[in-house]
Structures are given as C-alpha cells and as structure tokens.
Amino acid sequence: MRWSLLAAISASPLVLSVFAFGAAPSPGPTRLSGPVTHENLTVYFIHGPSAPGKAPLTLEEALAKRTVEVRETGNVNQLEIENLGEDEVFIQSGDIVKGGQQDRALMVSLVLPSKSGRIAIDSFCVEQGRWSARGGEDVRRFSSATAHVPSREMKIALRAPKAPAVAGLFAGSSRPGYAAETGIRQSEVWDGVRKMQNRLTENVGSTVSAAQSPSSLQLALENDKLVALQRDYIDALKAPGETDDDIIGYVFAVNGKLNSADLYPSNALFRKMWGKLLRSSATEAIGHKGEASEAAPSIETVTTFLADAERGRGSQKALTADLTLDTREGEKAYYFETTRASGWLHRNYLAK
C-alpha cells in the first residue's frame, strides 16, 4: 500500500496556513500553542480549521467492536485487513496489532471504507522468533491495536525513503529491490525493539520483557511498572490537548530535541488518537530519561521543523484506487501525507 501529499501547510514564523483538499476544512489561520512540559517530554498543539461531521472509527475501536478483521496471509511483511461494518475505519502508520503469528506494526496510514472487502497492508514484525499461537490467541487473526510504535527510529525504519538500489518496497513486491528493502527495514525494526526494551528496562528499574514472549514490543508496553510511569505523563499532558475544539495535531520533543508531529483533518479524529499517541510519546520519553537534554524548542524552531519537512524532495505512490501517499524528505525531517479524492487524511513529520 502507498500514498501521496501535495504540500498543504506553508509556514512563516509563528503562523501556518492549511489549504483544503476536497471535503477538508476551508483555508484559515493555523497556530501553534505551548509548550507544555512534564519531565523530559514537551508538547506543542497545532490549531486549525476542523472538518465537521463524524470521525471514522480508529483501528483500536473497530477491533474492539469486531467490525474489522486483521488476518495473517502467510507473508510475514503483509497482512490482510477487512472492514465488515458500516463505519469508515482510520488506520495510522505505526499502529501495533497484537496476536497472529507475530505482533506487527502497520506501515501506512489509510481509511477503510465500509464493507471494504479484503485489502492487503504492509507490516513489520515487532516480535522476533514466534511463529505460532501465543497462549489462547488466534494464530490467524489479530485481536487488538491499543499501542503505537514508541520510537522515532522505528518509525523511520517503517516509512522513510531508502537508497534507490533498494527502493522497491513502495513500488510493490514484484519490483526489483523489494526483498532487499524489506530485509533492511525489518532488521532495523527488530534492532529498534531491542534498544527500546533495553532503555525501558534501565529506566523502569526492572525488565519490561514478558516471559511469555521476551521479544514482543507489545507485551513490553503492557508492563505494569511502565504503565504506572506513563500515567504521570498522561495526567500532566492529556488535558491540555482536550481544552480547545480547534486542536487538530501535536508536535513533541524529548529532552529538548524535536521528535515528530501528527496532524489530522478534524479535532474529533485528533481526540480519538490523542490518548494512544500520548502514551507512545511518554514511553519514548521514559526510554530516554537520564540522557543529555536542552531547553525546549521555541515556537519558531518548531515552525521551521514543520516547514523544512514540507519543502523536501517528494514522491507520490498509489496505495489503493482512492488513496495516495506523498513522501517528502527535507534536510532535517521527513513528511508523509495520505490523501484521497475528498481530502487529506493524515500528515506525519519525523525528525531525522
């Protein structure tokens, strides 16, 4: 699956402007607010026009309602997803699905239409070694999607452009370079899981790996001591993201270093994703506690970070008949945007 963007946010100091696509909000002033900081995690909020109407279900909601099925295909790096319900379902790159033969992280952001039929979606393992049922889980299907990849490095491994010699992944499995590209990315993801588990173990004060499957990132994220530490960040930072009905995204920094940003067409969708993303950001911050830190970036610095990514060299790829992915690479950041005919669906920025 692939995607596309056409620069939608242009920036000047302190002010951004959002330009609409189809049914997206009308153009209007967009601003950054913050920073709000707890310990080593700093958050900024992106305000702008919010698309009216009902937000789609998230993958987490749809799996809980059993209106979506995510299935194994026999291909470790590709799953099958189907929306059985009447509501659209939003999937975000980096969503972790639990179960099957190995826990996976999904590679792309997209929206599943109602009664979608079976759709292939690229994925990477965030659990190494297991290829059988775990406990009472269904080895053919995935049961939940409560967590998001808590690592900038792993997100880059999932999505960022690679050298032309192995650029086949975004072109499809039949294209030259696909196998080499997939292998490189998978190794980077596994390495990222190990590093994150090691950092969390050090800062939590006890191992976060689960005896049931020591390599599982998902099970590590469910560790009781880690969840307790996350709660302090969430208690301090969640409410500020729910105060204004024009908040449509956020940017965060760890130890004073800009990390990433996510932007949505509506406040309704942002609020659905906010708790999950904040847990992920808090986990990343916990993993980097005790490292060298600096002052929180200024609003001007954050604005420059967003603009640099948007102005980068770009390429567009089709994900489905209705969805495209635009990938841009700036000097210091990447920019990814999923769009469809009626408007853009998700924008993501990753610091290099």
C-alpha positions in Angstrom: 0.0 0.0 0.0 1.4 3.5 -0.8 0.4 7.2 -0.6 0.7 10.9 -1.5 0.8 14.5 -0.4 0.7 17.9 -2.1 2.2 20.5 0.2 -0.7 21.5 2.5 1.0 23.6 5.2 3.2 26.5 4.4 4.9 28.2 7.3 6.1 31.6 8.3 7.3 32.5 11.8 4.6 31.7 14.4 1.9 31.2 11.7 1.0 28.2 9.5 -1.8 28.1 6.8 -3.7 24.9 6.0 -5.0 24.6 2.4 -8.0 22.4 1.9 -8.4 19.2 -0.2 -11.9 18.4 -1.3 -14.1 18.0 1.8 -11.3 19.1 4.1 -11.7 22.3 6.1 -11.7 25.7 4.4 -8.3 27.6 4.4 -7.8 29.5 7.6 -5.1 30.6 10.1 -3.4 27.9 12.0 -1.2 28.4 15.0 1.0 26.5 17.4 0.4 26.7 21.2 2.6 25.6 24.1 5.0 24.3 25.1 3.6 22.2 27.8 6.2 20.0 29.6 6.3 17.2 32.0 9.8 16.0 33.0 11.6 15.3 29.7 8.5 15.4 27.4 7.4 18.7 25.8 4.2 19.0 23.7 3.0 21.7 21.3 -0.5 21.8 19.9 -1.4 22.6 16.3 -4.7 24.6 16.0 -6.6 25.0 12.7 -9.9 24.5 10.9 -11.6 21.3 11.8 -13.6 19.3 9.3 -17.2 18.9 10.5 -19.1 15.6 10.9 -18.4 12.3 12.4 -14.8 11.0 12.7 -14.1 7.5 11.5 -13.6 4.7 13.9 -10.0 4.1 14.9 -8.5 0.7 14.3 -8.5 0.2 18.1 -12.2 0.9 18.3 -13.1 -1.2 15.3 -11.1 -4.3 16.5 -12.8 -3.9 19.9 -16.2 -3.8 18.2 -15.2 -6.7 15.9 -16.2 -4.8 12.8 -12.7 -5.1 11.4 -10.6 -8.2 10.9 -6.8 -8.2 10.5 -5.6 -11.5 9.2 -2.4 -13.4 8.5 -1.6 -14.1 4.9 1.4 -16.4 5.1 3.6 -13.4 4.2 5.4 -12.0 7.2 5.5 -8.5 5.8 2.0 -8.3 4.5 -1.4 -8.7 6.3 -4.9 -8.6 5.1 -7.5 -6.2 6.6 -11.2 -6.0 6.0 -13.9 -3.7 7.3 -17.0 -5.7 7.9 -19.0 -2.7 9.3 -20.8 0.4 8.1 -18.4 3.0 9.5 -15.2 4.0 7.9 -12.0 3.0 9.9 -8.9 5.1 10.2 -5.5 3.2 10.4 -2.4 5.1 11.3 1.1 4.1 10.3 2.8 2.7 13.4 -0.3 1.1 14.9 0.6 -2.2 16.5 -1.7 -5.2 16.0 -1.5 -7.9 18.7 -1.8 -11.6 18.1 -1.5 -13.7 14.9 1.8 -15.5 14.4 3.8 -12.4 15.4 2.8 -8.9 16.6 3.1 -6.4 13.8 3.4 -2.7 13.2 1.4 -1.4 10.2 3.3 0.6 7.7 0.8 3.1 6.2 -2.0 5.4 7.2 -5.3 4.9 5.4 -9.1 4.9 5.8 -11.0 1.7 5.1 -14.4 2.3 3.6 -17.5 0.5 4.8 -17.7 -3.2 3.7 -14.3 -2.7 2.2 -13.6 -6.3 1.1 -10.1 -7.7 1.7 -7.2 -5.2 1.4 -3.5 -6.0 1.7 -1.5 -3.8 4.0 2.3 -3.8 4.5 3.6 -4.6 8.0 6.7 -5.3 10.0 7.3 -7.7 12.9 7.7 -6.1 16.4 8.3 -9.5 17.9 11.0 -11.9 16.8 11.1 -15.6 16.7 7.5 -16.6 17.4 5.6 -18.1 14.5 2.8 -19.9 16.3 -0.1 -19.2 18.6 0.6 -17.4 21.9 -1.5 -18.6 24.8 -5.1 -18.6 23.8 -4.7 -16.1 20.9 -6.0 -16.8 17.4 -3.0 -17.6 15.2 -4.8 -16.4 12.1 -6.1 -13.1 13.3 -5.1 -10.1 15.4 -7.2 -9.1 18.5 -6.3 -5.5 19.4 -4.5 -2.4 18.4 -4.0 -0.5 21.7 -0.4 0.6 21.2 1.6 2.7 18.8 5.3 2.4 17.9 7.1 4.4 20.6 10.3 5.1 18.8 11.2 7.8 16.2 14.0 5.4 14.8 11.5 2.6 14.3 9.0 4.9 12.6 11.8 6.0 10.2 12.6 2.3 9.6 9.0 1.7 8.7 8.5 4.6 6.4 11.5 6.7 5.4 12.9 6.5 1.8 15.8 4.2 1.3 18.6 4.3 -1.2 17.5 3.9 -4.9 19.2 0.5 -5.1 16.6 -0.9 -2.7 13.7 1.4 -3.4 11.4 -1.4 -4.5 9.3 -1.6 -1.3 7.0 1.3 -2.2 6.6 0.0 -5.7 5.3 -3.4 -4.9 6.6 -6.9 -4.1 7.2 -7.7 -7.8 9.6 -4.8 -8.3 13.4 -5.1 -8.2 14.8 -4.4 -4.7 11.7 -5.3 -2.8 13.2 -8.2 -0.9 16.4 -6.4 0.0 14.5 -3.3 1.1 12.1 -5.4 3.3 15.0 -7.2 4.9 16.9 -4.0 5.7 13.8 -2.4 7.2 12.8 -5.5 9.2 16.3 -5.7 10.7 16.1 -2.0 11.7 12.7 -2.5 13.3 13.9 -5.5 15.3 17.0 -3.6 16.4 14.8 -0.7 17.4 12.6 -3.1 19.5 15.7 -4.4 21.4 17.0 -0.9 22.0 13.7 0.3 23.3 13.3 -2.7 25.6 16.8 -2.1 27.0 16.2 1.6 27.6 12.9 1.0 29.3 14.3 -1.8 31.5 17.0 0.5 32.7 14.7 3.4 33.4 11.8 1.4 34.8 14.1 -0.4 37.1 13.2 -3.9 36.2 12.9 -5.9 33.0 9.9 -5.0 30.8 10.2 -8.1 28.6 7.4 -10.6 29.1 8.3 -14.2 29.8 5.5 -15.3 27.5 7.4 -13.7 24.6 10.5 -11.8 25.5 10.9 -10.2 22.1 7.4 -8.8 21.9 7.3 -5.0 21.9 3.5 -5.1 22.6 3.9 -7.2 25.7 6.7 -4.9 26.9 4.4 -1.9 26.6 1.9 -3.6 28.8 4.4 -3.9 31.7 2.7 -2.7 34.9 5.6 -0.6 36.1 5.9 1.1 32.7 2.2 1.8 32.6 2.5 3.4 36.1 5.3 5.7 34.9 3.3 6.6 31.7 0.4 7.6 33.9 2.3 10.6 35.4 3.0 12.0 31.9 -0.6 11.4 30.8 -2.1 13.1 34.0 0.1 16.1 33.3 -0.3 16.4 29.5 -3.6 14.9 28.3 -6.0 17.6 29.5 -4.2 20.5 27.6 -4.8 18.6 24.4 -8.5 18.5 25.1 -9.2 22.1 26.0 -9.8 23.6 22.6 -12.0 22.3 19.8 -9.7 23.6 17.1 -6.7 21.4 18.1 -6.0 19.1 15.1 -2.5 17.9 15.8 0.5 17.9 18.1 4.3 18.1 18.0 6.6 16.7 20.7 10.2 16.9 21.8 12.1 14.6 24.1 15.0 16.0 26.2 14.5 19.3 24.2 15.0 17.6 20.8 12.2 17.7 18.3 10.9 14.2 17.6 7.8 14.1 15.5 4.3 15.5 14.7 0.9 14.3 13.7 -1.9 16.3 12.1 -5.5 15.3 11.3 -8.4 16.9 9.3 -10.5 17.2 12.4 -10.4 17.8 16.1 -12.7 14.8 16.5 -10.2 12.4 15.0 -7.3 14.0 16.8 -9.1 13.5 20.1 -9.7 9.8 19.3 -6.0 9.3 18.6 -4.6 11.6 21.3 -4.5 9.2 24.3 -2.9 6.5 22.3 -0.3 8.8 20.8 0.4 10.5 24.2 1.1 7.0 25.7 3.5 6.3 22.9 5.3 9.7 23.3 5.5 9.2 27.1 7.0 5.7 26.6 9.7 7.2 24.3 10.4 9.9 26.8 10.7 7.3 29.6 13.2 5.4 27.4 15.4 8.4 27.1 15.3 9.7 30.7 18.7 10.5 32.1 20.2 11.4 28.7 21.6 14.8 27.8 18.9 17.5 27.5 18.5 21.0 26.3 15.9 23.8 26.5 12.5 23.2 24.9 12.5 24.4 21.3 10.9 27.7 20.6 7.7 28.1 18.5 9.8 29.5 15.7 12.0 26.4 15.8 9.0 24.1 15.7 7.6 26.0 12.8 10.9 25.7 10.9 10.9 22.0 11.6 7.5 21.5 10.0 8.2 23.8 7.0 11.6 22.0 6.3 9.8 18.7 6.0 7.1 20.0 3.7 9.6 21.7 1.4 11.6 18.5 0.9 12.1 16.4 -2.2 8.9 14.5 -2.8 7.5 11.4 -4.5 3.9 10.1 -4.8 2.7 6.5 -4.8 -0.7 4.9 -5.1 -1.9 3.0 -2.0 -5.3 1.9 -3.4 -7.5 3.2 -6.3 -8.6 6.0 -4.0 -5.6 6.7 -1.7 -2.2 8.1 -2.4 0.9 8.7 -0.3 3.2 11.7 -0.7 6.6 11.2 0.9 9.0 14.2 1.3 12.5 14.4 2.6 13.8 17.7 3.9 17.3 18.4 5.3 16.3 17.7 8.8 12.9 15.9 8.7 10.6 13.7 6.7 7.0 14.5 5.8 4.3 11.9 4.9 0.7 12.6 3.8 -2.1 10.2 2.9 -4.8 11.7 0.7 -7.9 10.6 -1.2 -10.1 12.4 -3.7 -12.2 14.1 -0.9 -9.2 15.4 1.1 -6.2 14.6 3.1 -6.4 12.0 5.9 -3.2 12.2 8.0 0.1 14.2 8.0 3.1 12.9 9.8 6.5 14.6 10.4 9.6 12.8 11.6 12.9 14.4 12.7 16.0 12.8 11.2 
